[in-house]
């Protein structure tokens, strides 16, 4: 069950990234080659680590749970709530209604996955 929730959080975060890339980053000036390259490297590193964490979870590894929890809290819960509070308060008009719905999906899937991951960490011996 924990792997499913962690995978859902990753998948929704990837969708969020695609929306941000197409509609939000240009607003912040991420259009020159150096900015684009930096963002690409950042996302490749983050999502590669997240995928490796999921593989670790599938093999029963606690380290994967910790990495998935950290990334879920940062990218789903933190970014989702941060967007709602600071960048684009509800109702967010960026790509309405998709942006608004996807932001809430990001936040809520992150909260659900975090709860399941924490429960799994509590149940598994160290």
Beta strands, then each sheet from edge to edge (+ up, - down):
end
